[in-house]
Amino acid sequence: MNFKKATDDLFANVTHQELARELEASVAAIRQARLAEGALAHRTPPQGWKRAVLKLARARERHFRRLVEKLEAC
């Protein structure tokens, strides 16, 4: 594994689009739910958001575990 590949993997993140897809919601709904509760455009988070965030976080956990294993093997 070289520096470019290792840092590409390190900088991987979850996008608004991925969470919206997982929740079957729009990107706008995700962005509005992330606003401060007092903001005029704030909306309630989509149902099932905790399950979806947990699923995506576990996928990232596996992603980073594999990265650690690859780097330790070098």
A tleap script that builds the chain and sets N, CA, C and O, in Angstrom:
source leaprc.protein.ff14SB
mol = sequence {
  NMET ASN PHE LYS LYS ALA THR ASP ASP LEU
  PHE ALA ASN VAL THR HIE GLN GLU LEU ALA
  ARG GLU LEU GLU ALA SER VAL ALA ALA ILE
  ARG GLN ALA ARG LEU ALA GLU GLY ALA LEU
  ALA HIE ARG THR PRO PRO GLN GLY TRP LYS
  ARG ALA VAL LEU LYS LEU ALA ARG ALA ARG
  GLU ARG HIE PHE ARG ARG LEU VAL GLU LYS
  LEU GLU ALA CCYS
}
set mol.1.N position { 0.846 -1.171 0.000 }
set mol.1.CA position { 0.000 0.000 0.000 }
set mol.1.C position { 0.893 1.237 0.000 }
set mol.1.O position { 1.848 1.337 0.770 }
set mol.2.N position { 0.555 2.179 -0.889 }
set mol.2.CA position { 1.350 3.398 -0.950 }
set mol.2.C position { 0.637 4.552 -0.232 }
set mol.2.O position { -0.499 4.407 0.218 }
set mol.3.N position { 1.308 5.677 -0.134 }
set mol.3.CA position { 0.786 6.841 0.585 }
set mol.3.C position { -0.548 7.301 0.006 }
set mol.3.O position { -1.490 7.570 0.752 }
set mol.4.N position { -0.630 7.392 -1.317 }
set mol.4.CA position { -1.851 7.869 -1.979 }
set mol.4.C position { -3.039 6.983 -1.634 }
set mol.4.O position { -4.089 7.489 -1.237 }
set mol.5.N position { -2.892 5.675 -1.778 }
set mol.5.CA position { -3.988 4.744 -1.490 }
set mol.5.C position { -4.350 4.790 -0.007 }
set mol.5.O position { -5.531 4.806 0.340 }
set mol.6.N position { -3.354 4.810 0.862 }
set mol.6.CA position { -3.611 4.829 2.307 }
set mol.6.C position { -4.375 6.092 2.706 }
set mol.6.O position { -5.319 6.026 3.494 }
set mol.7.N position { -3.966 7.239 2.163 }
set mol.7.CA position { -4.639 8.477 2.549 }
set mol.7.C position { -5.999 8.618 1.861 }
set mol.7.O position { -6.909 9.221 2.428 }
set mol.8.N position { -6.154 8.078 0.658 }
set mol.8.CA position { -7.484 8.040 0.031 }
set mol.8.C position { -8.447 7.271 0.936 }
set mol.8.O position { -9.568 7.715 1.179 }
set mol.9.N position { -8.006 6.127 1.425 }
set mol.9.CA position { -8.844 5.318 2.322 }
set mol.9.C position { -9.080 6.031 3.650 }
set mol.9.O position { -10.176 5.950 4.203 }
set mol.10.N position { -8.087 6.715 4.160 }
set mol.10.CA position { -8.213 7.424 5.421 }
set mol.10.C position { -9.241 8.546 5.323 }
set mol.10.O position { -10.002 8.771 6.263 }
set mol.11.N position { -9.270 9.243 4.209 }
set mol.11.CA position { -10.145 10.398 4.041 }
set mol.11.C position { -11.546 10.041 3.566 }
set mol.11.O position { -12.367 10.930 3.341 }
set mol.12.N position { -11.829 8.755 3.412 }
set mol.12.CA position { -13.166 8.324 2.994 }
set mol.12.C position { -14.182 8.763 4.044 }
set mol.12.O position { -13.920 8.673 5.244 }
set mol.13.N position { -15.339 9.238 3.592 }
set mol.13.CA position { -16.366 9.663 4.534 }
set mol.13.C position { -17.755 9.304 4.024 }
set mol.13.O position { -17.919 8.877 2.881 }
set mol.14.N position { -18.727 9.477 4.864 }
set mol.14.CA position { -20.119 9.240 4.497 }
set mol.14.C position { -20.684 10.558 3.973 }
set mol.14.O position { -20.488 11.610 4.582 }
set mol.15.N position { -21.371 10.496 2.866 }
set mol.15.CA position { -21.938 11.699 2.266 }
set mol.15.C position { -23.413 11.851 2.634 }
set mol.15.O position { -24.062 10.912 3.095 }
set mol.16.N position { -23.910 13.046 2.416 }
set mol.16.CA position { -25.342 13.280 2.594 }
set mol.16.C position { -26.137 12.331 1.687 }
set mol.16.O position { -27.191 11.827 2.076 }
set mol.17.N position { -25.624 12.098 0.485 }
set mol.17.CA position { -26.308 11.236 -0.473 }
set mol.17.C position { -26.420 9.800 0.044 }
set mol.17.O position { -27.468 9.171 -0.101 }
set mol.18.N position { -25.350 9.282 0.643 }
set mol.18.CA position { -25.382 7.918 1.166 }
set mol.18.C position { -26.424 7.772 2.273 }
set mol.18.O position { -27.186 6.806 2.293 }
set mol.19.N position { -26.450 8.733 3.188 }
set mol.19.CA position { -27.429 8.665 4.273 }
set mol.19.C position { -28.841 8.815 3.721 }
set mol.19.O position { -29.749 8.104 4.149 }
set mol.20.N position { -29.034 9.720 2.786 }
set mol.20.CA position { -30.355 9.902 2.176 }
set mol.20.C position { -30.810 8.612 1.486 }
set mol.20.O position { -31.971 8.222 1.608 }
set mol.21.N position { -29.921 7.965 0.779 }
set mol.21.CA position { -30.251 6.713 0.102 }
set mol.21.C position { -30.644 5.646 1.123 }
set mol.21.O position { -31.628 4.931 0.935 }
set mol.22.N position { -29.877 5.543 2.193 }
set mol.22.CA position { -30.148 4.546 3.233 }
set mol.22.C position { -31.512 4.786 3.885 }
set mol.22.O position { -32.217 3.839 4.234 }
set mol.23.N position { -31.876 6.058 4.045 }
set mol.23.CA position { -33.141 6.412 4.692 }
set mol.23.C position { -34.300 6.565 3.709 }
set mol.23.O position { -35.439 6.810 4.109 }
set mol.24.N position { -33.998 6.420 2.424 }
set mol.24.CA position { -34.994 6.653 1.381 }
set mol.24.C position { -35.605 8.044 1.556 }
set mol.24.O position { -36.822 8.226 1.523 }
set mol.25.N position { -34.719 9.007 1.740 }
set mol.25.CA position { -35.105 10.406 1.931 }
set mol.25.C position { -34.322 11.256 0.940 }
set mol.25.O position { -33.427 10.765 0.253 }
set mol.26.N position { -34.667 12.517 0.876 }
set mol.26.CA position { -33.932 13.424 -0.006 }
set mol.26.C position { -32.715 13.988 0.719 }
set mol.26.O position { -32.655 14.024 1.948 }
set mol.27.N position { -31.761 14.420 -0.074 }
set mol.27.CA position { -30.585 15.086 0.493 }
set mol.27.C position { -31.020 16.352 1.217 }
set mol.27.O position { -30.469 16.687 2.266 }
set mol.28.N position { -31.997 17.053 0.670 }
set mol.28.CA position { -32.497 18.266 1.320 }
set mol.28.C position { -33.062 17.944 2.703 }
set mol.28.O position { -32.846 18.703 3.648 }
set mol.29.N position { -33.771 16.847 2.830 }
set mol.29.CA position { -34.329 16.460 4.134 }
set mol.29.C position { -33.220 16.187 5.137 }
set mol.29.O position { -33.348 16.535 6.311 }
set mol.30.N position { -32.135 15.568 4.691 }
set mol.30.CA position { -30.996 15.299 5.575 }
set mol.30.C position { -30.375 16.618 6.016 }
set mol.30.O position { -30.098 16.817 7.199 }
set mol.31.N position { -30.160 17.504 5.075 }
set mol.31.CA position { -29.540 18.795 5.396 }
set mol.31.C position { -30.418 19.615 6.342 }
set mol.31.O position { -29.910 20.246 7.269 }
set mol.32.N position { -31.715 19.609 6.113 }
set mol.32.CA position { -32.616 20.373 6.979 }
set mol.32.C position { -32.665 19.789 8.389 }
set mol.32.O position { -32.743 20.533 9.366 }
set mol.33.N position { -32.619 18.477 8.496 }
set mol.33.CA position { -32.644 17.835 9.814 }
set mol.33.C position { -31.357 18.119 10.589 }
set mol.33.O position { -31.348 18.063 11.819 }
set mol.34.N position { -30.281 18.422 9.882 }
set mol.34.CA position { -29.001 18.718 10.529 }
set mol.34.C position { -28.896 20.163 11.006 }
set mol.34.O position { -27.983 20.495 11.762 }
set mol.35.N position { -29.797 21.008 10.586 }
set mol.35.CA position { -29.770 22.407 11.020 }
set mol.35.C position { -30.063 22.504 12.511 }
set mol.35.O position { -30.644 21.593 13.100 }
set mol.36.N position { -29.658 23.609 13.111 }
set mol.36.CA position { -29.966 23.862 14.520 }
set mol.36.C position { -31.480 23.844 14.701 }
set mol.36.O position { -32.224 24.298 13.831 }
set mol.37.N position { -31.922 23.322 15.823 }
set mol.37.CA position { -33.356 23.171 16.053 }
set mol.37.C position { -34.123 24.483 15.964 }
set mol.37.O position { -35.307 24.470 15.627 }
set mol.38.N position { -33.503 25.585 16.249 }
set mol.38.CA position { -34.181 26.867 16.172 }
set mol.38.C position { -34.234 27.474 14.777 }
set mol.38.O position { -34.910 28.481 14.563 }
set mol.39.N position { -33.536 26.876 13.840 }
set mol.39.CA position { -33.493 27.423 12.475 }
set mol.39.C position { -34.855 27.283 11.799 }
set mol.39.O position { -35.568 26.304 12.018 }
set mol.40.N position { -35.203 28.257 10.987 }
set mol.40.CA position { -36.501 28.236 10.312 }
set mol.40.C position { -36.674 27.026 9.407 }
set mol.40.O position { -37.775 26.485 9.306 }
set mol.41.N position { -35.616 26.598 8.756 }
set mol.41.CA position { -35.719 25.477 7.812 }
set mol.41.C position { -35.519 24.104 8.473 }
set mol.41.O position { -35.571 23.076 7.797 }
set mol.42.N position { -35.291 24.088 9.793 }
set mol.42.CA position { -35.067 22.805 10.490 }
set mol.42.C position { -36.274 21.884 10.338 }
set mol.42.O position { -37.422 22.319 10.430 }
set mol.43.N position { -35.997 20.618 10.106 }
set mol.43.CA position { -37.036 19.596 10.011 }
set mol.43.C position { -36.673 18.446 10.930 }
set mol.43.O position { -35.508 18.270 11.288 }
set mol.44.N position { -37.662 17.672 11.307 }
set mol.44.CA position { -37.446 16.475 12.120 }
set mol.44.C position { -36.653 15.462 11.298 }
set mol.44.O position { -36.918 15.301 10.107 }
set mol.45.N position { -35.688 14.777 11.906 }
set mol.45.CA position { -34.924 13.762 11.172 }
set mol.45.C position { -35.844 12.649 10.652 }
set mol.45.O position { -36.874 12.365 11.263 }
set mol.46.N position { -35.482 12.028 9.542 }
set mol.46.CA position { -36.282 10.930 9.010 }
set mol.46.C position { -36.378 9.782 10.015 }
set mol.46.O position { -35.457 9.553 10.800 }
set mol.47.N position { -37.488 9.074 9.982 }
set mol.47.CA position { -37.637 7.898 10.836 }
set mol.47.C position { -36.549 6.894 10.510 }
set mol.47.O position { -36.159 6.741 9.352 }
set mol.48.N position { -36.067 6.218 11.525 }
set mol.48.CA position { -35.046 5.202 11.334 }
set mol.48.C position { -33.642 5.744 11.213 }
set mol.48.O position { -32.722 5.021 10.831 }
set mol.49.N position { -33.469 7.026 11.539 }
set mol.49.CA position { -32.155 7.641 11.339 }
set mol.49.C position { -31.083 6.992 12.199 }
set mol.49.O position { -29.943 6.861 11.755 }
set mol.50.N position { -31.416 6.581 13.420 }
set mol.50.CA position { -30.399 5.969 14.285 }
set mol.50.C position { -29.903 4.660 13.686 }
set mol.50.O position { -28.700 4.399 13.664 }
set mol.51.N position { -30.826 3.841 13.202 }
set mol.51.CA position { -30.453 2.565 12.582 }
set mol.51.C position { -29.561 2.815 11.363 }
set mol.51.O position { -28.561 2.124 11.171 }
set mol.52.N position { -29.922 3.791 10.553 }
set mol.52.CA position { -29.159 4.085 9.336 }
set mol.52.C position { -27.762 4.606 9.668 }
set mol.52.O position { -26.784 4.195 9.043 }
set mol.53.N position { -27.662 5.504 10.644 }
set mol.53.CA position { -26.356 6.040 11.030 }
set mol.53.C position { -25.491 4.928 11.608 }
set mol.53.O position { -24.296 4.854 11.321 }
set mol.54.N position { -26.084 4.074 12.410 }
set mol.54.CA position { -25.347 2.950 12.980 }
set mol.54.C position { -24.839 2.020 11.887 }
set mol.54.O position { -23.693 1.573 11.939 }
set mol.55.N position { -25.670 1.726 10.908 }
set mol.55.CA position { -25.267 0.847 9.793 }
set mol.55.C position { -24.093 1.454 9.026 }
set mol.55.O position { -23.121 0.764 8.721 }
set mol.56.N position { -24.190 2.738 8.720 }
set mol.56.CA position { -23.113 3.398 7.977 }
set mol.56.C position { -21.849 3.510 8.824 }
set mol.56.O position { -20.743 3.368 8.302 }
set mol.57.N position { -21.997 3.760 10.111 }
set mol.57.CA position { -20.830 3.846 11.002 }
set mol.57.C position { -20.136 2.484 11.111 }
set mol.57.O position { -18.907 2.410 11.129 }
set mol.58.N position { -20.923 1.415 11.182 }
set mol.58.CA position { -20.317 0.076 11.243 }
set mol.58.C position { -19.582 -0.254 9.954 }
set mol.58.O position { -18.540 -0.910 9.983 }
set mol.59.N position { -20.112 0.192 8.831 }
set mol.59.CA position { -19.421 -0.017 7.550 }
set mol.59.C position { -18.100 0.734 7.540 }
set mol.59.O position { -17.098 0.216 7.047 }
set mol.60.N position { -18.085 1.956 8.080 }
set mol.60.CA position { -16.839 2.719 8.161 }
set mol.60.C position { -15.873 2.075 9.139 }
set mol.60.O position { -14.662 2.072 8.919 }
set mol.61.N position { -16.413 1.529 10.220 }
set mol.61.CA position { -15.566 0.833 11.188 }
set mol.61.C position { -14.830 -0.313 10.500 }
set mol.61.O position { -13.627 -0.486 10.696 }
set mol.62.N position { -15.548 -1.096 9.697 }
set mol.62.CA position { -14.913 -2.201 8.962 }
set mol.62.C position { -13.892 -1.659 7.968 }
set mol.62.O position { -12.810 -2.224 7.805 }
set mol.63.N position { -14.245 -0.560 7.305 }
set mol.63.CA position { -13.344 0.076 6.341 }
set mol.63.C position { -12.017 0.444 7.013 }
set mol.63.O position { -10.945 0.134 6.494 }
set mol.64.N position { -12.097 1.103 8.163 }
set mol.64.CA position { -10.884 1.534 8.849 }
set mol.64.C position { -10.141 0.364 9.478 }
set mol.64.O position { -8.914 0.400 9.577 }
set mol.65.N position { -10.846 -0.660 9.899 }
set mol.65.CA position { -10.174 -1.848 10.434 }
set mol.65.C position { -9.324 -2.504 9.333 }
set mol.65.O position { -8.191 -2.919 9.574 }
set mol.66.N position { -9.895 -2.589 8.121 }
set mol.66.CA position { -9.132 -3.160 7.000 }
set mol.66.C position { -7.917 -2.293 6.679 }
set mol.66.O position { -6.840 -2.817 6.393 }
set mol.67.N position { -8.084 -0.965 6.725 }
set mol.67.CA position { -6.961 -0.069 6.471 }
set mol.67.C position { -5.857 -0.293 7.494 }
set mol.67.O position { -4.686 -0.380 7.127 }
set mol.68.N position { -6.211 -0.387 8.764 }
set mol.68.CA position { -5.221 -0.644 9.815 }
set mol.68.C position { -4.503 -1.955 9.542 }
set mol.68.O position { -3.277 -2.016 9.635 }
set mol.69.N position { -5.232 -2.989 9.212 }
set mol.69.CA position { -4.628 -4.296 8.940 }
set mol.69.C position { -3.662 -4.242 7.772 }
set mol.69.O position { -2.578 -4.822 7.827 }
set mol.70.N position { -4.055 -3.544 6.712 }
set mol.70.CA position { -3.188 -3.416 5.537 }
set mol.70.C position { -1.905 -2.668 5.883 }
set mol.70.O position { -0.814 -3.069 5.477 }
set mol.71.N position { -2.044 -1.578 6.637 }
set mol.71.CA position { -0.864 -0.790 6.997 }
set mol.71.C position { 0.054 -1.556 7.945 }
set mol.71.O position { 1.276 -1.469 7.825 }
set mol.72.N position { -0.509 -2.289 8.867 }
set mol.72.CA position { 0.319 -3.066 9.781 }
set mol.72.C position { 1.031 -4.207 9.068 }
set mol.72.O position { 2.092 -4.643 9.515 }
set mol.73.N position { 0.473 -4.693 7.979 }
set mol.73.CA position { 1.072 -5.790 7.237 }
set mol.73.C position { 2.224 -5.328 6.342 }
set mol.73.O position { 3.027 -6.145 5.893 }
set mol.74.N position { 2.305 -4.031 6.084 }
set mol.74.CA position { 3.358 -3.494 5.202 }
set mol.74.C position { 4.711 -3.509 5.902 }
set mol.74.O position { 5.713 -3.096 5.318 }
savepdb mol mol.pdb
quit
